Amino acid sequence: MTDIKPIDIGLGRWVTHNQMVNFLMEVYGDYLAKHNLPEVPAEELPFVTDMSDHQAWVDAFTEVWDHYV
């Protein structure tokens, strides 16, 4: 995928595709670290940890990821 077309994130702010991917990866990594979760892709988390406290956040994050990436 190319990094040419910027993404409108609202309030007159634009970011490139790569900036959005980097931001989302940082958010996901921070969440995993804060909650002592293993560093695996979101789709693998249910297979390696109890998701009862995290499923809603991971679902919302995955929806945003799928929208932008």
Disulfide bonds with the S-S distance in Angstrom:
none
